[in-house]
Amino acid sequence: MQTHSEQNQEVTTPLYLNGSTPSKSTDASLCDSLQCYMVLNITEKAAISSICFIAGPVTFLENILVLLVIASSTTLRRRPSYLFISSLALADTFASCFFTFAFLDFHVYNQRDGPNIYLFKLGGVTMAFTGSVGSLLLTALDRYLCIYKPSNYKVLLTRTRAKLAIVLLWCVTILISFLPLMGWRCKTKFDPPCSRLYPYVDRHYMAFWTGFQLVVLFTIIVAYVLILWKANRHETAMGGPKSGRQSVKGQARMRMDIQLARTFSLILLILAVCWLPVLCFMMVDVTVTLTKKQQRMFAFCCTLCLVNSCVNPLLYALRCKELRAELFALLACRKACRQPMLGNTSGQRKQNGSGISKKVKDQAVSDSNPDTISESVDKQ
């Protein structure tokens, strides 16, 4: 005769067809909380914190400096190339703030936000990096037009068209970045088809965003490869015997082409190193369930995107001769303003002198330099 508890156990514990009893689910693809995404140990948290606390503020200060220099110069503001660099600096400034705060808040301090708050933070990070890569695309296309269409460049890319391209870029960026917050999210919260890299994010959205980024990066690479091919072909064509003024001019142009090739090769290398690991992990996450070790590797790869935003001002802005000249002029002006004034007349005279000097400098930069940084990048 069975006891009452044995009868209950017999009812509540069904048998499989082979006679075995089921055990608790150990499926690695199942996740019931945000803890599944908080995979860093103490040592890894310390390393991540060090990277973010160093790269974040440096990235912010660099890009703010670029924005201030361009905003203070009437000459630079008129050029489409520097409008695109301003867009890039703005996106990287957002990245230094949004990524550092959101990444440390989740992975280091283990903040457990609800779906809407988490997706809002993630949308800010996505917007920053999508805008950064999109601005890199505009810069690459600007340089492509300058190299391949030099005679029609000013007609093809006016200041108005450059502004429209930037506005369109940011509208598309904001829309794509906040799609999960607007409803394209994982209905099961954590279980498949949710991403194992980001909670509440649907794998279909992950595939869409990753594919979009890969297309943009591929377009950038193609543009720079074509520029490099053009430079190499021009170098080969200039290799024949020439004399006099034509030879000197050809050698100067060839040196410029070689400098461009070196700079663009460095740009392609940094893009590949910083972005391909992250995008590869995202593509794998769409098809298979990642392990905790792979999740930890992805967390470190994400910091490479922040490093890319830190390097961008050095590659695209501060290497430009015109922008460096504007930066030195701005610093000199600030230094002069801090000096004690020797009276109203003397102060007025200094102000007038600095204004005339600024106008002369702007006019000199405008007259002596091309309308694009593409023709003067890396020019020392």
C-alpha positions, 0 to 999 in steps of 0.5 A: 500500500503506497503512502499519500506522498508516494502517490503524489510523487507518482502523479507529479513525476512523469516517465519518458518512453524509455522509462527514465525520469526527467531532470532539471533543464540544463540547456545552455541556450536558456537564460532566466535573468540578466546574470547570464550576461554579467560574465566578467570576473574581478580581474576582468572588471578591473582591466575593462575599467582601466581601459574605459577610464583612460580611453573615455576621457581622452576620446572626449577631450580630443573630439571636443577640441576638434569641434571647438577648433572647427567651430571657431574657424570661419574658413574650416566651417565653409569646407564640406570635408571639415563638416564631415569631420565635425560629424565624426567628432560629434559621434565619437564624443557621444561614444566616449560618454554613452559607451563608457557609462553604459558599459561600466554600469552593466558589466562592472557595476552589474546594474540591473535595469528594466527592458526600456531603460536598458534598451534606451542606454543601448540605443545611445551607444548604437547611435554613437557608433553607427554615426561614427562609422557613417561619418567615416563613410562620408569622409571616404566618399569625399576623398574619393570624389576629390581624387577621381573628380577634381575638376567637378568636385566643388560642383558635386559636393557643395556645402549645402549637399554636405549638410543634407548628407549629414542630416540624412545620416543622423536621421537614419542613424537615430531610427536604426539605433532605437528600433529595439526601444520602439518595439523590435525586441526579443519577446522572450526577454532572455531565451532564444531568439534573444541575443546572448550578447545583449539582453532584450535584443532580437537576433534578427535585429542583431543580424540587420544591424551587423549586416548594415555595418558590414556594408558601410565598412565594405564601401569605405574599404572599396573607396580607399582601395580605389584611392590607393590604386589611383595613387599607385597608377599615378606613381607608375605613370610619373616614373618616366623621364621628365625634365625641368618644372614638369619633373619637379611638379610630378615628383611633388605630386608623387610624394603626395600620392605616397603620403596619401597611400600610407595614411589610407593604409593605416586607416584601413588597418585600424578599421579592420582591427577595431571593428571586424572582431566585434562584428564577427562575434555578432554574426556568430551570435545570430546563428549559435549560442555563445559560451561565457568565455566567448561573451567575455572575449566580446566584452573586451573586443567592444573596447576596441570600438572606443579605441577607434573613436579615440584614434579617429581625431588623430587620423582625420583631424589633427594630422591636417595642417590647416586644422593644426594651424587653427588650433595653434592660433586658438591657443595663442589667442587664449594665451593673449586674452589671459595677459593683463590689460594695460588700459582701455586703449591698449586693450582695444589695440590688442583686440583690433590687432588680434582681429586683423591677425585672425582675418589675415590668417583665415585669408591666408589659409583659404588662399594657400590651401585646397578646399578639401583635406584630401589633398593635404592629409599627412602634409607636414 
